[in-house]
Amino acid sequence: MSAPSDNMSIPTPVMRTKPLLLRHLPYFIAAAILVALAAEMQFDGYILNILMQATTFSIAVFGLSVVLGLCGQINLAQAAFFGFGAYAVGIGTTDLHLSYWLCLPAGCVIALLAGAVLGVSTLRLGGHYLAMVTISFQQIVTLVMINDIALTHGPDGVSNIGRPGLFPTSQGYLAFCVAMLAIVGYFVWHLPDTKLGRAMRAVRDNELAAGVNGIDIFRTKVYAFGLCAALGGLAGGLFAGGFAYVSPDQFSFADSIVFLTMSLLGGVASPIGSAIGTGLLILIPEWLRFLKSVPGLYLAIYGLFVILIIRFMPDGIWGFVSTAFERWRAQIKPPAVAAPLKLAPATVGGDIVLEVTGLSKYFGGLKAVDGVDIQVKRGGVHALIGPNGSGKTTTLNVLSGLYKATSGKIVLDGTDITNMPPHQRTAAGLGRTFQNIRLFRSMTALENVEIGAERPGNKMIGDGGDALTERALEALNFVGLGNRANELISSFSYGHQRLIEIARALAANPTLLLLDEPAAGLNSTEKLELHELLKRIAAQGLTILIIDHDMTLVSEAAQHITVLNFGRRIADGESMAVLRHPDVVSAYLGTE
Ligand SMILES: Nc1ncnc2c1ncn2[C@@H]1O[C@H](COP(=O)(O)OP(=O)(O)OP(=O)(O)O)[C@@H](O)[C@H]1O
C-alpha cells in the first residue's frame, strides 16, 4: 500500500478520445465483408445449412453470454425461448398467414415476456434452485410443443414456413442472418461498457458490493434474463425462416445443454467466445463424421475435446485469449493526467449527518444489536468500537441495508432510510467498504471504481462520454493507484485492494462513508498511510464512520467514539474521554 502524500495529479492511463463510430469502423467493415461473402459466395446446400445453423445458434448463445457470462445467472431453458421465436414465425407465417416481418419481432416479444415473467418469479432464488426452475420451464414448454397439436402441430412440427420476399433465396436469407448476427453481436459486445452491463458484471462478481454501490440487483437480473430470452426468440425466428421447418425435438432440454456447452466452450463472457463455441460445436461433429463407422469412437473423441478445453481453459477459448491480451494491454497503456479528486458531500443542513435511534437487530434469540443510539456529527471521523462479537459489523450491515433492522430508526442527512434497500441508501448518500474486501474481481481497478462513480445522484460526474472514467481515475489517483488503473484486481496486493475499495466509495461522492475495519490485515507502514488517507478525506468535509480494532488508529483519527458491548452502547463521546471510561477499559481488558 502506498498512498501519495497529497492529492496531486499523477500519471494515469489515457482515456479514449476517438468518436465511437470511428473506433468501431473496423468492426462494421468486417461485418459488411462477411455479409457480402454470405450473399455472393456459391455454397452447396450442406455448407449453407451448417452456416445457417451456426449463425442463428450464435445469436441464441449471445443471450447466454448476457445472462450467464455478464450477470452470472443460469438459464437452462434457452432452447425453449429459441422455440418461442421459431414457432411464432412457423405458426404465424403458415397457419395465420401473417407477414414474416411481423412474426419475427412477435417471437422476440413473446420470448422476452416469458423470460421476464420467469425471471421475476424465480430470480430471487438463485443458484441451483434457479437452474431447477429453468429446467422445469424447459420441460413444460417441450411438453406443450408436443401435445398441443391444435396450436403447434404436435410431433409433426410446422413445415413450409415462409421466408421474407426480400430474401427469396437461401443464400440471400443467410446474408440477412449474418447481418443480424453482426448487429446483435455489436450490442452484446459493447453491453459490458454500458451502465446496465457494468451493473450485470457487478451483480455477477459480488451481489453485496453491487447493492451497496447503488445497483438494483433484482431488476438487473430480470433485465439480463429478459434480454437473454429475447435473443433466444430472435435466433429461433431466424432459424425457422432458414430451415422452413420446426418440430419439438429441435427445442428440447438437450438443445438447451448444447447452447450452454457452446457458450462455456468459447467463453461465456463474450459474444466472440459464443460465436467461436457455437462454430466449434457445430463443426466438430462434421469433422469427426469419418469416425462414425466405429461405434462410440466419435462421441468419445468429441467428449474428450470438450472436457480438455473446459479443463485447461476454464474461461473458454476466448476468455483465455482475452485475459492474456488484457494483461499485456495494461502494461503498455500510455500515461495521461487526471484532475485532483473533489469531494462535495451533500448536505441538507444540520450538524448531525446520521441519527440512529433505538436500533436493534436480533438473530433468533441473539441480540446482536440491542437498542443502540448513535449520532454522527457532520465532518470528521466517528469511530464505532467494541470487543469481538459486540455487534459493530451487524450495526454497519443494518445501516447499509444488508440486514433489516428488528426495530429502530435510521435517518441519513434528513432522510429516513430505515426501510430502504441497499441501492436506495447508496443513492441517498451512503458509501461503504467491507471487512472482507468485496471488489468485482473480474474487472480492472478502473472498472471497479467506475461502478462506484455511477451512483445515482452523484453530482460530481461531469458531462461528456469520459466523465465517469475521469471521476474514477481521480479517485484512484487520490488513493495513489491511478497509474495501475487498467490492471485486474488479482494483480493488486491486499493493502492496495483495500485502497481500491475506498476509491470506489469515494468516487460516488457519498454524504457518509462507512469503513468496516479498513486497517485489518495491513502492516504498520500501511496503517500509517491509511491514517494519512483518512485525514485527506476528512479534510474535504466527508464524514466517516469507522470500525476498527486498531486503537492507535482509532484514537488518532477519530474525534468521537461510540463503544458497543454485547450489542449495547456502553459509552459515547469525545475520543480520549471514552477510551479512559472504566466500562470501556473493563470491556476490553475484562474484570475480575
Ligand atoms: N448473520 C448472522 N446470523 C447469526 N448471528 C450473527 C450473524 N451475524 C452476526 N451474528 C452474531 O452477532 C454477534 C455480533 O457480531 P458482529 O459481527 O456484528 O460483531 P463485531 O463486533 O463486528 O465482531 P468482530 O469485531 O469480531 O468483527 C455475534 O455474536 C455474531 O456471531
The ligand as an SDF file (V2000), in Angstrom:
LIG
                    3D

 31 33  0  0  0  0  0  0  0  0999 V2000
  -25.8960  -13.4500   10.0350 N   0  0  0  0  0  0  0  0  0  0  0  0
  -25.8210  -13.7580   11.3320 C   0  0  0  0  0  0  0  0  0  0  0  0
  -26.5710  -14.7470   11.8470 N   0  0  0  0  0  0  0  0  0  0  0  0
  -26.4970  -15.0540   13.1620 C   0  0  0  0  0  0  0  0  0  0  0  0
  -25.6810  -14.4270   14.0290 N   0  0  0  0  0  0  0  0  0  0  0  0
  -24.9210  -13.4280   13.5620 C   0  0  0  0  0  0  0  0  0  0  0  0
  -24.9420  -13.0430   12.2010 C   0  0  0  0  0  0  0  0  0  0  0  0
  -24.0530  -12.0090   12.0370 N   0  0  0  0  0  0  0  0  0  0  0  0
  -23.5190  -11.7760   13.2350 C   0  0  0  0  0  0  0  0  0  0  0  0
  -24.0320  -12.6160   14.1510 N   0  0  0  0  0  0  0  0  0  0  0  0
  -23.7180  -12.6550   15.5610 C   0  0  0  0  0  0  0  0  0  0  0  0
  -23.9610  -11.3490   16.0580 O   0  0  0  0  0  0  0  0  0  0  0  0
  -22.9890  -11.0210   17.0500 C   0  0  0  0  0  0  0  0  0  0  0  0
  -22.3230   -9.7310   16.6400 C   0  0  0  0  0  0  0  0  0  0  0  0
  -21.4880  -10.0000   15.5060 O   0  0  0  0  0  0  0  0  0  0  0  0
  -20.7200   -8.8450   14.7370 P   0  0  0  0  0  0  0  0  0  0  0  0
  -20.0370   -9.4660   13.5770 O   0  0  0  0  0  0  0  0  0  0  0  0
  -21.6360   -7.7440   14.4560 O   0  0  0  0  0  0  0  0  0  0  0  0
  -19.6650   -8.3920   15.8180 O   0  0  0  0  0  0  0  0  0  0  0  0
  -18.4150   -7.4600   15.6490 P   0  0  0  0  0  0  0  0  0  0  0  0
  -18.4300   -6.5350   16.7940 O   0  0  0  0  0  0  0  0  0  0  0  0
  -18.3910   -6.8520   14.2990 O   0  0  0  0  0  0  0  0  0  0  0  0
  -17.2430   -8.5060   15.7890 O   0  0  0  0  0  0  0  0  0  0  0  0
  -15.7820   -8.5180   15.1100 P   0  0  0  0  0  0  0  0  0  0  0  0
  -15.0490   -7.3700   15.7150 O   0  0  0  0  0  0  0  0  0  0  0  0
  -15.2180   -9.8170   15.5240 O   0  0  0  0  0  0  0  0  0  0  0  0
  -15.9660   -8.3740   13.6400 O   0  0  0  0  0  0  0  0  0  0  0  0
  -22.0360  -12.1940   17.1410 C   0  0  0  0  0  0  0  0  0  0  0  0
  -22.4260  -12.9990   18.2310 O   0  0  0  0  0  0  0  0  0  0  0  0
  -22.2460  -12.9210   15.8230 C   0  0  0  0  0  0  0  0  0  0  0  0
  -21.9960  -14.3000   15.9730 O   0  0  0  0  0  0  0  0  0  0  0  0
  1  2  1  0
  2  3  1  0
  2  7  2  0
  3  4  2  0
  4  5  1  0
  5  6  2  0
  6  7  1  0
  6 10  1  0
  7  8  1  0
  8  9  2  0
  9 10  1  0
 10 11  1  0
 11 12  1  0
 11 30  1  0
 12 13  1  0
 13 14  1  0
 13 28  1  0
 14 15  1  0
 15 16  1  0
 16 17  2  0
 16 18  1  0
 16 19  1  0
 19 20  1  0
 20 21  2  0
 20 22  1  0
 20 23  1  0
 23 24  1  0
 24 25  2  0
 24 26  1  0
 24 27  1  0
 28 29  1  0
 28 30  1  0
 30 31  1  0
M  END
$$$$
